[in-house]
Amino acid sequence: MEKKIGCYICTGCGIGEALDVAKLEKIAAKEQKIPVVKNHAFLCGDEGINLIRQDMEADGVNALVIVGCSPRVKTESFRLGVPMMDRVDVRDKCLWVLDVPEGDKDAKGNRQMMAEDYVRIGCVRVKKMNDPKPYEASTPFSKDVLVVGGGIAGLTAALEVARTGYNCLLVEKEESLGGKVAKMHKVSPAKPPYNKLEENPLPKLMADVKGNNRIRIMNNTVVQKTVGAPGLFDVTLKGGSGTSTERVGSIIVATGYNFYDPSKLDKHLGYQETPDVITSMEFEEMAKTGKIVRKSDGKPAKRVAFSLCAGQRDTKHLEYCSGACCVYSLKQALYVIENHPDASAYLIYQEMRTPGQMEDFYRKVQSEGGIFIKGDVKQVSAAGTGLTLEVDDKLLRQNIKMDVDLLVLATGMETTVDTVDPNSASPVGSQVDELPGSVLNLQYRQGPGLPSLKNNFPDSHFICFPYETRRTGIYVAGPARRPMGIASTRTDAAGAALKAIQVVESVARGAAVHPRAGDLSFPSFREEGCTQCKRCTEECPFGAINEDAKGNPLFNPTRCRRCGTCMGACPQKIISFANYSVDMIGSMLKEMEIPEADEEKPRILVFACENDAIPALDMVGRSRLGALSPFIRIIPLRCMGSMSLVWIADAMSKGYDGILLMGCRHGDNYQCHNVRGSALAEIRLSKVSETLDRLQLESDRVKMVEVNIMDAETLPQVINNFVAQISELDPNPYKEF
């Protein structure tokens, strides 16, 4: 179908009063040769939308340039079923960020020039777009969900999937379902008034799962191998009756947690030195039998001490808090108190962490006689028929000694999921049919496990996209993802179930999942130009690209999240999307007008990540947080990882005086939406000095800054300081060419 573009300019929100709309129309119609150009005073209203729809129906307009407000607002209004469309923001990032005093002709002219440039690049973007065709596989997509792990997380996830109307295959390596919760006596409160122990919810949950005809259960079974991609996963299962291969659309890993090995704890805690020092799980199993006794002689244990953070928040053991241990120990303290009328429960803690309604449960234990000691156990020694503890009491500021019958160590949680270094890549052919200890044994170029984020847990994005791993279509739920208690685990599992359903539905439409949800495009590879450099396979954050025996990229479209990192990585420029390409951005930056050197109006090109920097810039305008320099021109990028060094050379050759790259923060305390995009861009920029030296330009002309979505208040200063720095340099000599 031939492309016919319509450009529609909104004159509302003060745009018509501040800008010469006739000139904007002239640029679109005459300069950019857009066949249909119109304006409307209220384009997002019913009348304005009908104007566009009428042109689509009567005149065959099938590509749109919408000039008005930010593409992050009025999204539903402009959801017109047109895949080739660009929203040109002349309000939030032009009118609302420029200081134009009354009667200042220069300032008004600068504002008009900025708006005109944005109209130009919007028209170019759409002219360079092609209609993205969704990926269609040669075999049918599956919408079934595989859940690995039959504990409370896996059971909950399976039930939620089935209740939503999808088929679920539940795989458990043990002979019976239930996991660690099956060993528990009672559970902490999950409903009002949050101050009473509750019966174990597992029996009812298991009955519901077994009674649902959409759930197929396979016990004594492990995953031997996982190949394919979302909608097309082929999973080889190994059980007592042999192996079988199942086609599933998405996978939920709910394998639970392992307790930290107590034998690794410091000897002064006495574990394995005396039988009366036990772990929380050992105590739980004891309580379930109805007898809380000293293991040394079987006599009732009436004085029980609980050492919270046994090895946790400790650089020698586990650096993190496991989140649920305090509440878990409070529950067990109630076991002791309720078991004997004259019993005593001592909780020795560093900080008592009882978030939300668990504060009520904490007060319940206080009121029942629980004794709380802020401090550390310094020494444990056997003393006749019990133990003597030496405790450093932080509140009394002295060491105290206490005699108890049992010491219970609250050891922390570790994930059961095998993880791999997300920055590493396995050599071609390293995959094996079965890797002992691997949960999924993924046949991915990047390795058989799931990439870890922090503390070896297989999370993907701890700020924006919980449940998601860096392997599209594979989700982790419960304490396998991060430490959590039972109530949180059930909520977490329900969330993972919804994510697993979302991805199979998106894949069936050929659409991407987060962060570019709904995007129908996917990268194409011009294979004849490939030099087998492997940069695309190594830099893809989501493992979407494998390699064949010769090192050629093997692309898996349904794994792709459309970030464009592979495009930015490719030195040969052979990777592009139907609606996003190196040529498109290069053409956009070349289309803007560059003033002559004697005009003393520098041009600063800003490449801004659409995930953090663009929203932050929107907030600058919307909240009037400060005026930006009128000399900047902003081009949004899908991710800073898609940034090609070709654009830097092209911009400098065009005559831009400076280039500012604004990418997501990365590191321990924040994260790029596409995991590694901004970090990769930073690495690539380290090579920019060579390019600028070759052009005989100062390396200070190019700078990258990290932008948190909440950095709006400081952005004006960051941008304007860079403009001031560039203004001190001589104009780019390439302006003359």
C-alpha positions, 0 to 999 in steps of 0.5 A: 500500500502506498504511503499517504501522510497527513500532518495535523497541527493542534493550535490549542493549549496556547500553541496557536497564540505562541507560534506562527502555525501558517509557517509550520504548515508551509514547512510540512506542505512545501518543504517536506511535501506532505500531501495533507496538512491541516490545523485544528483548535482542539485536535484531541477532541471529538471534532479534531479526531473526526477530522483525522478519521475522515481524511483516513477514510476519504483521502486514504491517509494512512500515516500521521504526523500529529503536532501538538503535545507530548506523545506521553499524553492523550495516548488513547485519543490518538490511538487511531489504528495507524502504525506509521505515526509520530507525535511532534511535541511543540508544547511540552518541550518547546512552548513550556520550556522556553522563556519568551519575554513580551516583545522579545523578537529574538526569543520569539524567533528562537521558539519558532525555529525550534518548533519548525525543526521539530515539525521537520524531523517529525515529517522525516521520521514518518517518511522513513517509516514502513508499516511494521508487519507482525511476526508470524511463526511457521508453527502455531503459537502456544498459549499454555503456561508452564509452572516449574515448582509445586510449592505455594508460589507454583500452586498459586501461579498455576491456579491463577493461570487456570482461573483466567482460562488458560491451560497450565502444566505444573512440574514438581521435582519431588514426589509430592506438592507443597514445598517448604510450607508443607512442613509448617505448623501454622502461618503468620496472619494474612487477614485482619485483625493481623494478630492471630496465627492462621492455619496452614493454607496449603491443604485447601490450595492443593485441593483447588489445584488438583480439582481444576481440569485446566491444570496438569500436574507432573510430579517427580519431573525436572526440566531437562532442556528449554529451547525456543522463544515465547509462544514457541518454547519446546521444553523437554521434561524428564520424569520416572516414565521417561522424557517428553517434549511440551510446547508452551507459550510462557514459563513461570519459575517458582522453585522457592528458596534454600536456607543459607547453610547453617554450617557456614555460620561462625562457630560461636553460634554453636550450630553442630557444636550442640544439638540444642542450637537448631534452625528455624525449619528444624524448629518448625517441624518440631512444632508441627509434631506438637512437642517443643523439646530440647533435642539433647534430652527430649525434655520440654523447652520452656526458654527458647531464644531466637537469633534473628539475622543469623548470617544475614546482613553480614558481608561474610555470609548474606549481605541482604535482609531476607525480609520474612525472617522477623515475622517468621520468628515472631510466629515461632515465639508464639508457638513457645508462649502458647505451648507452656503457660510459664514459657519464655521466648527471647527474640534477639534482633538487630532491627525488627522488620515488620512492614505493613500490617505485620506491626499488629502481629509484632505488638501481639507477641509483645503483649503475650510476653515475648521478650525483645533484646536488641543485640547480637549473640556473642557466644553459645556454650552448653551449660548442664541441661541447656545453653548459656548465651552471651549477648551484647545488648545494644540498649543496655550497652553491656553484655548479658548472660542468659540460660535457655533450652534452645537457640533457634537460628533464623537463617536467610533465603537463597534463590534456587534458580541457577543464574549466569553473569549477565555480562558474559556470553557462552561460546557457540555450541556450549549448550548441553542437553542436560546440565545438573542443577539447572532449573530450565537449562536454556539453550541460549547463547548467553548460557543455561541460567537466568541472568542475575541482577543483585545478590544472585537473584534472577530479577530483571528490573527492580524498579519498573518490571517486577516478575520479569527476567531478562529472558522474555516470556520467563517469569520468576515468582516468590522467594526464587525471585527475591526473599519474601514471606507467604502472603507476599509470595501468593501476591507475587505468584498471581502477578507472575501469572498475569505477566505470563498470560500477557506475553502469550497474548502479545506474542499471538498478535506479534506485539512486544511486551515491556517496555515497548508494549504493543510494538509490532516491529522487530529487527531485520538483518541484512545478512550479506553485510554481516562480518560475524563480529558477534556484537549484536549477540553479546550486547542484546540484554534479553538473549534474543539472538543466538548464533549458528556454527559460522557465527551468523546471528540467529534472531528469535523475534518473540524474545525481542523487546525492541530496544534497538541495542543490536542496531546500535551495536552493529558497526555495519549498520545491517540491523534495522526496524520498520519504524526505527533505523540508523538511516531514520535518525541520521536523516532527522538530525540532518534535516534540522537547520543549522545557523551560520557561524556568524549568527552566534546561535549554537545548535546542541543535539540532545539524544534522549532516552524515551524511558527516563529522559523524555518523561523528565523533560515533559515534567520540566515543561508541565511543572514549569521547573525552569527555562531551557536553552532555545538552542537545543534540539531533542531527538528521542531514542528507544533506548540509549543502547540503540545509539549508533556512533554514526549519528555522532559523526553525522551530527558533527559533519552537519555542523552541530556544536555539541551533542548531549546524550541523556540515558537512564541511570545504571548501577546498583541503585537504579537501572536502565529500562533495557538493563544495559542500554545506557551502560553500553552507550557509555562504553561506545562513547569512550571511542568518540574521541577518535571520531572527533580527533579525526574531524579535528574537533574537541572531545568536550563537544560530546557528553553523556549524562545519566537521568533518573525519571525524577531528575526533572528539577535538575535537568534545566541546569544540566542542559543549560550548563552544557550549552554554556560550556559549548558556547565557550568553544569556537563554532563547529567549523563544519557549519561552513560546509 
